Amino acid sequence: MVVSPTVDVPLNTAIADLDEGLRGLLRADLKRHGFDGVEVSFDAPSREWSGKLTGPAVNLFLYDIREARDRATSSPETRGGPGETFMVSPPLRLALTYAVTAWTKTVEDEHRLLSQVLTILFSNARLPRDLLDARASGVHGPIEASVGRPREDKADFWSAVGGQYKASIDYVVQIAIESGARFERGPEVRTRTIRMRRSDARQTEIEEMHGVGGTVRDERGEPIAHAWIAMPDLGAWAASDVGGRFRLARVAPGTHRVVARTIAGNEVETTVTVPGAGVDVVVPDARKRRRTAA
């Protein structure tokens, strides 16, 4: 059961923080390769801006923001754990496109600088999380980037910003923005009882079958999707969903073995009493345990 949403708009400075992160990344790598004192700017590369330059510069002008529809997620996400389950709206996935140019006194130096910048950007297909973690709020998941094809004719671009035509690189960064909408869910149904009897039988001859639900999580409490859960003594099995939840039907009363196995091959065995409150399975990482033992 889902009730009306509550909205708590989060603080979000993702674009400004992304700018600062890219500035730090470029400055550090340029300096490491001998390009000292290079200014990194996000202003419009107009004639007025370029006329004030006193040294080499790299300009990243954000000229396009649009939804990354090829990576859009339309389904809400279920979060929380036992006793508290809620749904959140899917994040808004954006593609931010920067026009990247290099500015020096000579064409040769400009091409050297532009080549190095291109190499830095091309090498960072997934930007480091610590690029934003110290500052950003509201960014969800990995930050992916690519050297992309221009969104528009660059002659029109330079006319629009009031600058002189110059060779440029299009750099596309994809981020996901969290929503502040949260949908509370009612208590999760983890057990169900079915009573059956033959139409010609006495009422006392009733057979009870139960449905048993639960979750599969790792040692950090994160849900494990697509895990195999079985009651080997009964021949019953199920698979966990993306939230780590599973359900087994037609389980007779009693105490039964439950075996959970992940795609990675990690396995654990426990028991569940039926009828009861269900079962939550924690699967240890066998590889980590082997490394510790070694």
C-alpha positions as CSV (number, residue, x, y, z in Angstrom):
1,M,0.0,0.0,0.0
2,V,1.4,3.4,-1.0
3,V,0.2,6.6,0.7
4,S,0.4,10.3,-0.4
5,P,4.0,11.5,-1.1
6,T,5.9,13.8,1.2
7,V,8.2,16.4,-0.5
8,D,11.4,17.6,1.1
9,V,13.3,19.4,-1.6
10,P,17.0,18.7,-1.1
11,L,19.9,21.1,-1.3
12,N,21.4,20.8,-4.8
13,T,24.5,22.6,-6.1
14,A,25.6,19.9,-8.4
15,I,26.4,22.0,-11.5
16,A,28.5,24.5,-9.7
17,D,30.2,21.8,-7.8
18,L,30.9,19.9,-11.0
19,D,32.5,23.0,-12.4
20,E,34.8,23.3,-9.4
21,G,35.6,19.6,-9.6
22,L,36.5,19.8,-13.3
23,R,38.7,22.9,-12.6
24,G,40.6,21.0,-10.0
25,L,41.0,17.9,-12.2
26,L,42.3,19.9,-15.1
27,R,44.7,22.1,-13.1
28,A,46.2,19.1,-11.3
29,D,46.8,17.0,-14.5
30,L,48.0,20.0,-16.6
31,K,50.5,20.9,-13.9
32,R,51.8,17.4,-13.7
33,H,52.6,17.5,-17.4
34,G,54.3,20.9,-17.3
35,F,51.4,23.2,-18.2
36,D,51.8,25.6,-15.2
37,G,49.7,28.7,-14.6
38,V,46.8,27.7,-16.8
39,E,43.5,29.4,-15.9
40,V,40.4,27.3,-16.1
41,S,37.3,29.4,-16.8
42,F,33.5,28.7,-17.2
43,D,32.6,32.1,-18.6
44,A,31.2,32.6,-22.1
45,P,34.2,32.8,-24.4
46,S,33.2,36.2,-25.8
47,R,35.6,38.7,-27.3
48,E,35.3,40.8,-24.1
49,W,36.4,37.8,-22.0
50,S,39.3,36.7,-24.2
51,G,40.5,40.3,-24.4
52,K,41.2,40.3,-20.6
53,L,43.4,37.2,-20.7
54,T,47.0,37.6,-19.5
55,G,48.1,34.0,-19.8
56,P,47.1,30.6,-21.1
57,A,43.6,29.5,-20.4
58,V,41.2,26.6,-20.8
59,N,37.5,27.5,-21.2
60,L,34.7,25.1,-20.5
61,F,31.4,26.8,-21.4
62,L,28.2,25.0,-20.4
63,Y,26.0,25.6,-23.4
64,D,23.4,22.7,-23.3
65,I,21.5,20.9,-20.6
66,R,19.0,18.2,-21.4
67,E,17.5,15.0,-20.1
68,A,19.6,11.9,-21.0
69,R,16.6,10.0,-22.3
70,D,18.8,7.0,-23.4
71,R,19.5,6.4,-19.7
72,A,16.2,7.6,-18.2
73,T,14.7,5.5,-15.4
74,S,10.9,5.5,-15.3
75,S,10.3,3.2,-12.3
76,P,10.3,4.4,-8.7
77,E,12.9,2.9,-6.4
78,T,12.0,1.0,-3.3
79,R,14.3,1.7,-0.3
80,G,14.5,1.0,3.4
81,G,14.7,-2.2,5.3
82,P,12.6,-4.3,7.6
83,G,10.0,-2.3,9.4
84,E,10.4,0.8,7.1
85,T,9.9,0.6,3.4
86,F,9.3,3.6,1.1
87,M,9.5,4.5,-2.5
88,V,11.3,7.5,-4.1
89,S,10.8,9.0,-7.6
90,P,13.5,8.0,-10.1
91,P,16.4,10.4,-10.4
92,L,16.4,13.0,-13.2
93,R,19.3,12.0,-15.5
94,L,20.9,15.0,-17.2
95,A,23.5,15.4,-20.0
96,L,25.5,18.6,-19.5
97,T,27.5,19.6,-22.6
98,Y,30.6,21.9,-22.4
99,A,32.4,23.6,-25.3
100,V,36.1,23.3,-24.4
101,T,38.6,25.6,-25.9
102,A,42.3,26.5,-25.3
103,W,43.7,30.0,-25.4
104,T,47.3,31.0,-25.7
105,K,49.4,33.6,-27.6
106,T,50.5,31.3,-30.4
107,V,48.7,28.6,-32.4
108,E,51.3,26.0,-31.7
109,D,51.0,26.4,-27.9
110,E,47.2,26.5,-28.2
111,H,47.2,23.2,-30.0
112,R,49.5,21.6,-27.5
113,L,47.3,22.8,-24.6
114,L,44.1,21.6,-26.4
115,S,45.7,18.2,-27.1
116,Q,46.5,17.7,-23.4
117,V,43.1,18.8,-22.3
118,L,41.5,16.4,-24.7
119,T,43.6,13.6,-23.3
120,I,42.7,14.4,-19.7
121,L,38.9,14.5,-20.5
122,F,39.0,11.4,-22.7
123,S,40.8,9.5,-20.0
124,N,38.1,10.2,-17.4
125,A,35.1,8.4,-18.8
126,R,33.9,8.0,-15.2
127,L,34.7,11.0,-13.0
128,P,36.1,10.2,-9.5
129,R,33.4,10.4,-6.8
130,D,35.7,12.5,-4.6
131,L,35.5,15.1,-7.4
132,L,32.2,16.2,-5.9
133,D,31.9,14.4,-2.5
134,A,33.5,17.3,-0.6
135,R,31.0,19.8,-1.9
136,A,28.1,18.4,-3.9
137,S,24.6,17.6,-2.7
138,G,21.9,15.8,-4.6
139,V,24.0,13.8,-7.1
140,H,22.9,10.2,-7.4
141,G,25.1,7.4,-8.7
142,P,28.2,7.5,-10.9
143,I,29.2,10.6,-13.0
144,E,29.9,9.5,-16.5
145,A,31.6,11.7,-19.2
146,S,32.6,11.5,-22.8
147,V,34.0,13.6,-25.6
148,G,30.9,14.0,-27.7
149,R,29.6,15.3,-31.0
150,P,28.4,19.0,-31.0
151,R,24.8,19.7,-30.3
152,E,24.7,22.4,-33.0
153,D,26.7,24.1,-35.7
154,K,29.6,25.7,-34.0
155,A,29.5,28.8,-36.3
156,D,26.1,29.6,-34.8
157,F,27.5,28.9,-31.3
158,W,30.3,31.5,-31.7
159,S,27.9,34.1,-33.1
160,A,25.6,33.5,-30.1
161,V,28.3,34.0,-27.5
162,G,29.9,37.0,-29.3
163,G,33.3,35.4,-29.8
164,Q,35.7,34.6,-32.6
165,Y,35.5,31.2,-34.2
166,K,37.9,28.7,-32.6
167,A,38.4,24.9,-32.6
168,S,36.6,23.4,-29.7
169,I,35.9,20.0,-28.0
170,D,32.4,19.0,-26.9
171,Y,32.6,17.4,-23.5
172,V,29.4,15.7,-22.2
173,V,28.9,14.9,-18.5
174,Q,25.9,12.8,-17.3
175,I,24.7,13.2,-13.8
176,A,21.5,12.1,-11.9
177,I,19.7,14.4,-9.6
178,E,17.7,13.0,-6.6
179,S,14.1,13.9,-6.1
180,G,12.7,15.1,-2.8
181,A,9.4,13.2,-3.3
182,R,9.1,10.2,-1.0
183,F,6.2,7.7,-1.0
184,E,5.6,5.9,2.3
185,R,4.4,2.4,2.1
186,G,2.3,0.5,4.5
187,P,3.6,-2.6,6.4
188,E,5.0,-5.2,4.1
189,V,3.0,-8.4,3.9
190,R,5.5,-11.2,4.6
191,T,3.3,-14.2,5.5
192,R,0.0,-15.5,4.1
193,T,-2.1,-18.5,5.2
194,I,-4.3,-20.6,2.9
195,R,-6.7,-23.2,4.5
196,M,-7.9,-25.9,2.2
197,R,-10.3,-28.8,2.6
198,R,-12.1,-31.2,0.3
199,S,-15.7,-30.4,-0.4
200,D,-16.8,-33.8,1.0
201,A,-14.5,-33.6,4.0
202,R,-15.4,-32.7,7.6
203,Q,-14.4,-29.2,8.7
204,T,-11.8,-30.6,11.0
205,E,-9.8,-32.0,8.1
206,I,-8.2,-28.7,7.0
207,E,-4.8,-28.4,5.5
208,E,-2.9,-25.2,6.0
209,M,-0.4,-23.8,3.5
210,H,1.5,-20.6,4.0
211,G,3.3,-18.0,2.0
212,V,6.7,-17.0,3.4
213,G,8.5,-13.7,2.5
214,G,11.8,-12.1,3.4
215,T,14.8,-10.3,2.1
216,V,18.4,-11.1,1.0
217,R,21.1,-8.6,2.0
218,D,24.9,-8.5,2.2
219,E,26.9,-7.8,5.3
220,R,26.6,-4.0,4.7
221,G,22.8,-4.2,4.7
222,E,22.6,-3.7,0.9
223,P,19.8,-5.7,-0.9
224,I,21.0,-8.4,-3.2
225,A,19.1,-8.8,-6.4
226,H,18.6,-12.0,-8.4
227,A,19.7,-14.3,-5.6
228,W,18.4,-17.9,-5.6
229,I,16.5,-18.8,-2.4
230,A,15.4,-22.4,-1.8
231,M,13.8,-24.7,0.7
232,P,15.6,-27.9,-0.4
233,D,13.6,-30.2,1.8
234,L,10.3,-29.0,0.2
235,G,11.6,-28.5,-3.4
236,A,10.5,-24.8,-3.2
237,W,12.5,-22.0,-4.6
238,A,12.3,-18.3,-5.6
239,A,14.5,-15.4,-6.8
240,S,15.0,-12.0,-5.1
241,D,13.9,-8.8,-6.9
242,V,16.0,-5.6,-7.2
243,G,15.1,-4.7,-3.6
244,G,16.3,-8.1,-2.3
245,R,12.8,-9.3,-1.5
246,F,11.5,-12.8,-2.2
247,R,8.4,-14.9,-1.6
248,L,7.8,-18.6,-1.3
249,A,4.3,-20.0,-1.7
250,R,2.6,-23.2,-0.4
251,V,4.9,-23.9,2.5
252,A,3.6,-26.3,5.2
253,P,3.8,-25.5,8.9
254,G,7.1,-26.3,10.6
255,T,10.7,-25.4,10.8
256,H,12.4,-25.5,7.4
257,R,15.9,-25.1,6.0
258,V,16.5,-22.0,3.7
259,V,19.5,-21.8,1.4
260,A,20.4,-18.5,-0.3
261,R,23.0,-18.3,-3.1
262,T,24.0,-15.2,-5.0
263,I,25.1,-14.8,-8.6
264,A,28.7,-14.3,-7.3
265,G,28.5,-17.8,-5.7
266,N,28.3,-16.7,-2.1
267,E,26.0,-19.0,-0.1
268,V,24.4,-19.2,3.3
269,E,21.9,-21.5,5.1
270,T,19.4,-20.6,7.8
271,T,16.0,-21.8,9.1
272,V,12.5,-20.3,9.1
273,T,9.6,-21.3,11.3
274,V,6.2,-21.4,9.6
275,P,3.9,-19.7,10.4
276,G,6.0,-16.8,11.6
277,A,7.4,-13.4,10.7
278,G,9.3,-14.4,7.6
279,V,13.0,-14.6,7.2
280,D,15.8,-12.1,6.5
281,V,18.9,-13.6,5.1
282,V,22.4,-12.1,5.3
283,V,24.9,-13.5,2.8
284,P,28.6,-13.2,3.7
285,D,31.2,-12.5,1.1
286,A,33.1,-15.7,0.9
287,R,36.0,-14.1,-1.1
288,K,36.6,-11.6,1.7
289,R,36.6,-14.4,4.3
290,R,39.2,-16.4,2.2
291,R,41.4,-13.3,2.0
292,T,41.2,-12.8,5.8
293,A,42.0,-16.4,6.5
294,A,45.0,-16.3,4.2
